[in-house]
Amino acid sequence: MQTWSLVSICVLLAIIARWGVSLNSYSGAGKPPMFGDYEAQRHWQEVTYNLPIQEWYFNTTNNDLNYWGLDYPPLTAYHSWICAYIAKTINPEWVELHKSRGYENTQHKLFMRTTVLVADLLIYIPAVVLYCLYLTDGSSKKKVSIMFCFLLYPGLILIDYGHFQYNGVSLGFALWGILALGLGWDVLGSMAFSLALNYKQMELYHALPFFCYLLGKCIKTGLMGRGLFLLVRIGVTVLATFALCWLPFLAEPSQAMQVVRRIFPVARGLFEDKVANTWCSLNTLIKIKSILSGDSQLYLSLACTLLAVLPSCIRLLTKPTFWHFKLALVNSSLAFFLFSFQVHEKSILLAALPACLLLNDLPLMALWFLQASTFSMLPLFLKDGLLVPYIVTSLGFLFFSIYLLSALDHCSEDKLRLGAYNKLFYWLPKMDLAFIVRWKFYISIAAMVGLSIATAVLIPPPHLPDLFPVLVSTTAFLHFLGTFIHFNVVQFSEPPSRKSQKKSN
Amino acid sequence: MAADSCSWFPALAVGVSLLKCFFISAYRSTDFEVHRNWLAITHSLPVSRWYYENTSEWTLDYPPLFAWFELGLSQVARRFDANMLQVENLNYASPATVLFQRLSVIVTDVVFIYAARECCRCVREPKGSRDVLSRPSFVLAVLLLWNFGLLVVDHIHFQYNGFLFGFLLLSVAKHLQSQHLQGALLFAFLLNLKHIYLYVAPAYGVYLLRSYCFAQDNKDGSVRWSSFSPLRLLALGAIVTSVCALSFGPFIAMGQLPQVLSRLFPFKRGLCHAYWAPNIWALYNVLDKSLAVLGIRLKLLEEAELPRASMTGGLVQEFEHSVLPSVTPTVTLVCTLLSILPAVASIWLRPHGAQGFLRCLLLCALGCFMFGWHVHEKAILIAILPLSILAVESREDAGIFLILTTTGHYSLFPLLFTPAELPIKVALMLMFTIFSFTALRKLHSSQGSLLHPLEVIYLLGLVAVAIACEVVFPLSPWQQRLPFLPLLVTSVYCAVGVCYAFLRLYASLLLRREEKPKQL
């Protein structure tokens, strides 16, 4: 069969899976007074459509910032504004100022779901298809298999089409950036990534690897000659893109400052809810929030994050190859997720995107992490009534990624890049690491299945109401920490494959 | 892709089963309530009341074996939500009920998956290691398991066809493997589960009589009367009567047979279903309608004299034709019998083994679909699924398959009319169509193109019809005045394709008969 037909079948399946999930409930459905992210997105449409652009980020009589105030960068606001125009032509009630609060019905749900699908079809899905076709190696069947797993990653589908968000847009822009960098179009890549940053500030998780890769590349080509020219071009592109996105807010400094304040809410505390990161997991042992003041929490997390990001970024700076870039993206986003301030459970998607890029090179590790990342959001899915789609998509992803990528067949020490561990632990008797890894994988999958069932079915003891969410987040945290350490080790061991070297040039 | 030659089948089966789970909360038709009601009837009422109960308008109108099947399901249903098992709880659809009913369809599809596996075993594999994706058995497995029509009708619209087609395909596979008694047993079960499979009963009857009861043929392929084996006929008869006794026995004992039969064959319904199935009668109705319009234009007819035009909308079940003679059930019966007669006669004269039987089965199914009384559009699946087996084996049949499936599947579109399901039906249809076109072309790549350019143009016309009916029409002002127009256009356009496929299939059967002796 020709590649085009396999690719189109893959994309169609991805659309069916996405739309199948979207038939289910969304966050905050029928839960006044605050509802959930669905209402937040609808409210932004209402605000951006009805208010002048100067009022969008300010608390005014018509714009109550305590009710889902806009707290994403301008591109999100523009996107809401475009959607609002379409909404207005279909049914003006959907975006009526004040009166439309908490508006819910099946038609409106259909409209909102469609906007997500359209955004995905325009930005995320083409990026994935092009990435898999041009930047993974192997037969066309192999490429399509990777594409299939990439497109069917459950976490993103469940959050975007179940819970309701537009992560596909920011992640899609970031992926366009990665794609362009991989193909050697550095200027276009930095522009795409700037757009991603301007859609969601969380894309900062990926910013350092982008910066280090481009800088390292400039240094390698010679900072005095062509490298400098490239650096200037990239710098100008980034500045121009940012200026373009922020144009309406640049007239007054107070405007721009207010946007920045809204985007980085430092006052909200070290963490909220149950997040599978270091602070929340540590909280079960030490109550950090009560020991440290707000500011020192901020500095502590900042210091830890920088420390965690540093090694992989320095490595990337000295060896700016695409292979190291991909690894640094995972490491940096995981470092941010594990250690930074005010992390949401959904932010794990930022680490999941670069992990998908590694499905071809390190199938077992990548899919293991991806599975754990989906699992870490289980309490959220349960709250949104997405248990059935969670089970279906997770089982499907686990089964097909193992089957199509033959993840468990090719797991010799060499394939898993475990060579470095033998050097690290040279003083221990030599063990079959691949065997151990495989058993760890089985045990971890069993633990995730067990905990999923327990969370969904069992009623926690009355004195420990949060037992299962805490267990889920701690288990997921252990997985993330393990992945973080492993990918750092892989990045510091020499790249054994010729293929990744070849591609970086 | 794993190199192991067998591992792809479970992967396909798991994949499609998970896909079906996505549709759990999708739109469901009144058939959902029909089956819930039957669960309630069989669970809470004594057997003697089953075919008399009429609290709900959806009375039990499947044969008794299906009622027993529902009784079995209801034992599990009790654990999900006992309230669904009360006859008075009309239109009851709690989340647990929906989950249970949807899962029951998905789980009972195991029969279908097993049958598809057996069919794949019957396909000749060409020698030499070929790519998995272009092996006939792989293509057949996808064509069966991922069939668009079954997914849409069973898992969105809601019915138990997968389970039933499992019996049909399994029985066909048994015949292909020359295990005739098993095949007959399975078909007897099938008939007692859903009587619509009477469509293909003539093919079974004649084939079993001809190729099983007469053990040998003459050299020229005609029947050798002396080889008749009464023992085999007795065995067949015993199988069929015992299955029927199991199913109908209790009702015969209670003297309820007339009541049961009146429920099974309700001739009070009209010639065509609310939405016209794409068959001869759809063309006939349109011809009648256009003659009437033409007559009024040319002042040959008086508008007042015509019976009230009642073909509008989907609500009216019975209507009279205005110009052409009205069609009675007897006429349809005669037409149907005439249409299948040559096929049946052909396998009596020269059976051509199980392949010939399969071809005859298809013609019976299509003949009944074309000329039957009150045919549902879903019945096209009885032809599409078995035709998949032939399509992977010969180029000629692959071409017919592509025309029949594409038009037949498209004619199922009006089943799902809710806007939320539009992306799913379009994507599923595209996926299946792209796969069947590319895979079959690859499979028969050595023998030239599968379709005549005119056929390609006709099929491309479907895209135009789809866009016009699904996108343009709802936005146009005609939506208010002529709401039935898209249904009419769809069924007429598809009827042309189905008729053409029927004729081509007939031609392939009859021409084969003449070719064969030349080769010998």
Interface residues (C-beta under 8 A of the other chain):
Chain A: M1 Q2 S5 L6 S8 I9 L12 L13 I15 I16 A17 W19 G20 V21 L23 N24 T106 L110 L117 K141 K142 S145 V388 P389 I391 V392 L395 G396 F399 F400 Y403 L404 S406 D409
Chain B: M1 A2 S7 A11 V14 G15 L18 L19 C21 F22 F23 I24 S25 A26 L99 L133 S134 P419 A420 P423 I424 A427 L428 L430 M431 I434 F435 F437 T438 A439 K442
